[in-house]
């Protein structure tokens, strides 16, 4: 196995996957309101942090990631692997003194920003290439090292005078990548590929002193993830494998990471193994104009909130990090028509016309006589009178049920209501034909307000159990 720059063809195949990989790399890097003083920016980098082994023994974070997936390599196939992570750089702010020296300060105000101490993240890559044949039955090991670095950057005021400097220091980190493959028994030529990334940095907390996470971060691999590409052959989906491979997929061990097919939909030669669980072929919405570093939020909300920051808050955000400054500039310069694009998008439409309404389509499904968006289509529904059968019971407004939330639905807070008794307030039908029960929880002091405002909790019929005799 060799460490090398990838061939142009490999680089081109990885380019699209890196768009999503960048979102993984910088998820949580700096959170709205993008200021170092914000409470949620004081505990950063929650995903894929591989800590030094000596520190990992004292905390709940880990010093390795273990990826396993299935491959169908062709003869002579080569595997390209790219390990990506952030290397924390601790930034100190210093003010210039009259005698030409510098002193460390908590902040350095400038006309357009306020510079403050901050941990920046420098992107690091380890690129490896290995013939798959050499990995069969033998482990290939590649150690890597990123040296300690200290850099200084002068800070100039609007007149071009040196008023201070930024000192950036990064500690040495080291690690190892281990690759191996094993052919599996069966009618198909499939192998289990194992890729392990470990932090081997020898740093340890000072003897006799308890070190915290903040001390360990400069010696950690942050937001670590893998991109893997085959030049001849295919990866199998770990989320939706073919029936014959389900047993082999279930036997794979993935620790602190999860591999998904990456790149354009339909291609199977790329995998992204990420500490954030993704679906196969994840992609960035085309409406998104730039990285907002808070991918668990909605671009529209973040853009609007950022634009609403005060001038002083924007000065601090600009001084926090260059990436935060770019977010502020993006929000300030976003035209109304571009912001409108973030409000929503329709990815697909199915036409229903008067000529075909009421007729079966090519799959034999009867088309509605009126389209779902026609107000007249609601004429046959009455939320206060409609009823639905649940375990042989007719359930409608006024029925009492026990809540049993299902894991497949979206609101995790519903799980706290498991086993609680509730009263059905309405039976609702959505445009896809799904039935929902609007309920109020028994004993909820705000139940009357919910009824007045129509702000109910919603469960599907298979998430409740009747508490009354059958009707």
CORFENGI-V365830 format. One record per residue. N is the residue number from 0. RES is the residue in one small letter. PSI is psi in whole degrees, 0 to 359 (999 if undefined). OMEGA is omega in radians with two decimals (* if undefined). NEAR is the number of other C-alpha atoms within 12 Angstrom. Layout:
n: <N,N>
res: <RES,RES>
psi: <PSI,PSI>
omega: <OMEGA,OMEGA>
near: <NEAR,NEAR>
This chain:
n: <0,1,2,3,4,5,6,7,8,9,10,11,12,13,14,15,16,17,18,19,20,21,22,23,24,25,26,27,28,29,30,31,32,33,34,35,36,37,38,39,40,41,42,43,44,45,46,47,48,49,50,51,52,53,54,55,56,57,58,59,60,61,62,63,64,65,66,67,68,69,70,71,72,73,74,75,76,77,78,79,80,81,82,83,84,85,86,87,88,89,90,91,92,93,94,95,96,97,98,99,100,101,102,103,104,105,106,107,108,109,110,111,112,113,114,115,116,117,118,119,120,121,122,123,124,125,126,127,128,129,130,131,132,133,134,135,136,137,138,139,140,141,142,143,144,145,146,147,148,149,150,151,152,153,154,155,156,157,158,159,160,161,162,163,164,165,166,167,168,169,170,171,172,173,174,175,176,177,178,179,180,181,182,183,184,185,186,187,188,189,190,191,192,193,194,195,196,197,198,199,200,201,202,203,204,205,206,207,208,209,210,211,212,213,214,215,216,217,218,219,220,221,222,223,224,225,226,227,228,229,230,231,232,233,234,235,236,237,238,239,240,241,242,243,244,245,246,247,248,249,250,251,252,253,254,255,256,257,258,259,260,261,262,263,264,265,266,267,268,269,270,271,272,273,274,275,276,277,278,279,280,281,282,283,284,285,286,287,288,289,290,291,292,293,294,295,296,297,298,299,300,301,302,303,304,305,306,307,308,309,310,311,312,313,314,315,316,317,318,319,320,321,322,323,324,325,326,327,328,329,330,331,332,333,334,335,336,337,338,339,340,341,342,343,344,345,346,347,348,349,350,351,352,353,354,355,356,357,358,359,360,361,362,363,364,365,366,367,368,369,370,371,372,373,374,375,376,377,378,379,380,381,382,383,384,385,386,387,388,389,390,391,392,393,394,395,396,397,398,399,400,401,402,403,404,405,406,407,408,409,410,411,412,413,414,415,416,417,418,419,420,421,422,423,424,425,426,427,428,429,430,431,432,433,434,435,436,437,438,439,440,441,442,443,444,445,446,447,448,449,450,451,452,453,454,455,456,457,458,459,460,461,462,463,464,465,466,467,468,469,470>
res: <x,x,x,x,x,x,x,x,x,x,x,x,x,x,x,x,x,x,x,x,x,x,x,x,x,x,x,x,x,x,x,x,x,x,x,x,x,x,x,x,x,x,x,x,x,x,x,x,x,x,x,x,x,x,x,x,x,x,x,x,x,x,x,x,x,x,x,x,x,x,x,x,x,x,x,x,x,x,x,x,x,x,x,x,x,x,x,x,x,x,x,x,x,x,x,x,x,x,x,x,x,x,x,x,x,x,x,x,x,x,x,x,x,x,x,x,x,x,x,x,x,x,x,x,x,x,x,x,x,x,x,x,x,x,x,x,x,x,x,x,x,x,x,x,x,x,x,x,x,x,x,x,x,x,x,x,x,x,x,x,x,x,x,x,x,x,x,x,x,x,x,x,x,x,x,x,x,x,x,x,x,x,x,x,x,x,x,x,x,x,x,x,x,x,x,x,x,x,x,x,x,x,x,x,x,x,x,x,x,x,x,x,x,x,x,x,x,x,x,x,x,x,x,x,x,x,x,x,x,x,x,x,x,x,x,x,x,x,x,x,x,x,x,x,x,x,x,x,x,x,x,x,x,x,x,x,x,x,x,x,x,x,x,x,x,x,x,x,x,x,x,x,x,x,x,x,x,x,x,x,x,x,x,x,x,x,x,x,x,x,x,x,x,x,x,x,x,x,x,x,x,x,x,x,x,x,x,x,x,x,x,x,x,x,x,x,x,x,x,x,x,x,x,x,x,x,x,x,x,x,x,x,x,x,x,x,x,x,x,x,x,x,x,x,x,x,x,x,x,x,x,x,x,x,x,x,x,x,x,x,x,x,x,x,x,x,x,x,x,x,x,x,x,x,x,x,x,x,x,x,x,x,x,x,x,x,x,x,x,x,x,x,x,x,x,x,x,x,x,x,x,x,x,x,x,x,x,x,x,x,x,x,x,x,x,x,x,x,x,x,x,x,x,x,x,x,x,x,x,x,x,x,x,x,x,x,x,x,x,x,x,x,x,x,x,x,x,x,x,x,x,x,x,x,x,x,x,x,x,x,x,x,x,x,x,x,x,x,x,x,x>
psi: <144,151,126,161,139,152,154,322,320,318,318,321,329,345,312,320,329,337,315,320,326,322,323,316,319,10,124,9,313,127,151,136,26,26,141,332,346,137,320,352,7,349,95,172,76,347,137,32,113,110,163,146,322,330,325,331,344,359,181,0,169,161,10,160,141,114,134,135,171,140,150,81,146,170,131,13,146,139,127,132,133,116,129,138,167,141,113,132,119,119,128,141,130,145,140,138,157,330,5,354,187,149,143,133,163,335,156,100,136,173,319,352,166,113,134,159,147,150,114,163,120,127,133,147,144,117,129,149,132,132,132,324,328,345,345,117,1,143,130,133,135,106,150,160,135,117,163,143,141,127,151,146,122,147,122,147,185,340,2,10,144,117,355,193,158,132,121,128,130,142,159,137,150,156,184,143,130,129,140,161,152,126,137,149,147,176,346,147,87,145,151,121,130,130,120,131,126,145,119,16,128,4,144,154,146,139,133,359,138,125,147,179,324,325,331,335,318,343,13,160,114,138,40,136,167,141,132,139,138,135,345,106,193,151,150,144,131,344,320,70,162,155,320,342,0,320,317,323,317,333,351,144,122,116,122,19,165,127,135,154,140,175,197,145,136,336,147,19,3,145,139,117,112,146,349,127,124,169,167,142,53,153,160,134,133,340,341,125,341,171,130,359,17,65,350,357,180,133,319,315,315,319,316,317,320,318,336,358,150,164,322,321,322,325,317,320,318,328,349,311,148,326,324,320,322,324,316,314,322,313,322,333,4,117,158,321,331,318,324,327,332,350,338,161,144,119,339,145,148,120,134,115,167,331,330,350,138,358,149,144,191,338,2,1,133,125,144,150,335,142,158,335,358,122,332,341,346,358,332,5,141,100,332,344,336,149,159,145,129,112,43,4,142,116,131,194,131,345,146,136,161,132,131,75,143,146,341,349,175,332,105,335,337,333,336,345,4,128,354,147,146,164,131,128,336,155,118,149,129,179,345,1,4,141,136,141,121,125,159,142,131,135,357,117,343,13,319,321,321,319,319,322,351,27,86,173,147,132,152,159,327,5,11,158,126,144,11,164,150,147,999>
omega: <-3.10,2.97,-3.01,2.97,-3.08,3.04,-3.13,-3.13,3.11,3.10,-3.12,-3.13,-3.11,-3.01,-3.11,3.14,-3.12,3.09,3.09,3.14,3.08,3.10,3.06,-3.08,-3.04,3.08,3.14,-3.11,3.04,-3.00,3.03,0.17,2.96,3.11,3.14,-3.09,-3.14,-3.05,-3.06,3.03,3.11,3.02,-2.97,3.02,-3.07,-3.00,2.97,3.12,3.06,-3.01,3.06,-3.09,-3.11,3.11,-3.14,3.12,-3.07,-3.06,-3.11,3.08,-2.95,3.11,-3.13,2.92,-3.09,-3.13,2.98,3.08,-3.09,3.11,3.00,-3.08,2.99,-3.14,3.12,-3.10,3.09,3.13,3.03,-3.09,3.06,3.03,-3.12,3.08,3.05,3.09,-3.06,3.05,-3.11,-3.07,3.09,3.13,-3.14,3.13,3.13,3.11,-3.12,-3.09,3.13,3.11,-3.14,3.03,-3.14,-3.10,3.14,3.08,3.11,-3.10,3.02,-3.10,-3.02,-3.11,3.06,-3.10,-3.12,3.06,-3.02,3.02,3.07,3.11,3.09,-3.13,3.08,3.09,2.96,-3.06,-3.07,3.05,-3.12,2.97,-3.10,-3.14,3.14,-3.14,-3.09,3.09,-3.13,3.14,3.04,-3.04,3.13,3.07,3.09,-3.10,3.03,-2.99,3.02,-3.10,2.98,-3.12,3.05,3.13,3.13,3.07,-3.11,3.05,-3.07,3.14,3.12,-3.14,3.11,-3.13,-3.13,3.07,3.03,3.09,-3.13,3.14,3.03,-3.14,3.08,3.01,3.11,-3.13,3.13,3.03,3.12,-3.13,3.00,3.13,3.11,3.09,-3.13,3.09,3.11,-3.08,-3.09,3.13,-3.09,-3.14,3.03,3.13,3.10,3.10,-3.12,3.05,-3.12,2.95,-3.14,-3.12,-3.05,-3.12,3.06,3.10,3.11,-3.09,3.11,3.13,3.10,3.11,3.11,-3.11,-3.12,3.13,-3.09,-3.03,3.13,-3.13,-3.06,2.96,-2.97,3.10,-3.05,3.07,-3.05,2.87,-3.13,-3.10,3.03,3.09,3.11,-3.09,-3.03,2.91,3.02,3.10,3.06,-3.13,-3.11,-3.09,3.01,-3.03,-3.08,-3.07,-3.03,3.13,3.14,3.09,-3.13,-3.14,3.13,3.13,3.07,-3.07,3.09,3.11,3.13,-3.09,3.07,3.02,-3.06,-3.11,-3.09,3.09,3.13,-3.13,-3.06,-3.09,-3.11,3.05,2.98,3.08,-2.89,3.02,3.05,-3.08,-3.12,3.02,3.07,3.12,3.07,-3.12,3.06,3.13,-3.12,3.12,-3.10,-3.04,-3.10,-3.13,3.06,2.99,3.13,-2.94,3.06,3.12,-3.13,-3.07,-3.10,-3.12,-3.13,3.14,-3.14,3.14,-3.14,3.12,-3.10,3.10,3.08,3.13,3.14,3.09,3.11,3.09,-3.14,3.13,3.13,3.12,-3.14,-3.04,3.13,3.12,3.06,3.11,3.12,3.10,3.12,-3.14,3.13,-3.13,-3.12,-3.04,-3.05,3.11,-3.10,-3.10,3.10,3.09,3.14,3.12,-3.12,-3.06,3.11,-3.14,3.06,-3.10,-3.12,3.13,3.02,-3.06,3.02,-3.10,3.12,-3.10,-3.08,-3.13,3.13,3.13,3.10,3.08,-3.04,3.11,3.12,3.14,-3.10,3.08,3.11,3.12,3.03,-3.13,-3.03,-3.07,3.13,3.14,-3.12,-3.11,3.12,-3.00,-3.08,-3.08,3.10,-3.06,-3.09,-3.12,-3.09,3.11,3.14,-3.13,3.09,-3.13,3.11,3.13,3.03,-3.04,3.10,-3.12,-3.14,3.12,3.08,-3.08,2.99,-3.08,3.09,-3.04,3.12,-3.10,-3.06,-3.08,-2.80,-2.98,-3.10,-3.13,3.10,-3.10,3.11,-3.11,-3.12,3.11,3.14,3.07,-3.11,3.11,3.11,3.14,-3.12,3.02,-3.02,3.10,3.09,-3.02,3.10,3.13,3.13,3.14,3.10,3.06,3.03,-3.04,2.89,-3.09,3.12,-3.13,3.11,-3.11,3.14,-3.07,-3.13,3.11,3.11,3.14,-3.13,-3.07,-3.10,-3.12,-3.05,2.91,-3.02,3.11,3.05,-3.05,-3.14,3.09,3.11,3.03,-3.12,3.09,-3.11,3.09,-3.13,3.07,*>
near: <26,24,21,18,17,27,17,10,14,29,23,15,27,35,21,25,37,35,27,36,40,34,35,42,43,39,34,33,43,40,36,40,36,41,37,35,25,18,14,19,27,21,21,31,39,31,32,42,46,48,47,36,30,25,33,30,15,19,19,15,29,33,37,35,39,33,38,40,46,46,44,32,33,21,16,17,24,31,41,37,43,37,43,38,42,37,41,37,37,31,34,31,33,30,31,23,15,11,8,13,14,22,21,21,22,19,27,30,26,25,19,23,29,31,40,34,30,37,35,34,34,29,24,29,30,34,32,35,33,34,28,38,25,23,29,24,18,19,22,28,25,29,26,27,25,29,19,20,20,17,16,20,19,20,27,22,21,13,10,11,13,22,28,32,32,38,30,28,28,31,28,28,36,32,35,29,39,31,39,33,32,29,26,24,13,12,10,16,22,28,34,35,44,38,45,37,42,40,41,31,33,22,25,27,24,13,9,7,9,15,19,18,27,22,24,39,42,40,41,48,52,47,43,50,50,48,46,48,46,37,33,22,25,31,41,39,35,38,24,19,22,16,14,16,30,18,16,29,30,20,15,28,23,29,27,30,33,33,44,44,42,41,31,23,17,16,25,31,37,45,48,50,50,43,36,32,23,24,23,31,31,30,26,24,21,15,22,28,22,29,36,38,33,32,28,17,17,21,33,27,23,31,38,27,24,33,27,18,25,15,18,19,28,34,31,34,37,34,35,42,35,25,27,38,31,26,37,40,24,26,30,22,18,24,17,16,11,21,24,18,20,25,19,17,13,11,9,6,7,12,16,21,16,13,13,19,18,17,18,15,15,9,8,9,12,15,22,25,19,24,21,22,15,14,12,13,18,18,12,13,20,17,27,20,19,24,28,31,22,27,19,16,21,26,41,33,26,26,37,31,39,29,34,26,28,23,17,14,16,12,15,13,14,23,19,15,27,22,21,26,24,35,36,42,37,34,34,34,28,18,18,12,14,16,27,31,40,37,41,36,32,24,13,19,11,16,23,19,13,18,21,12,10,18,17,27,30,37,40,34,34,26,31,35,33,32,25,21,15,17,16>
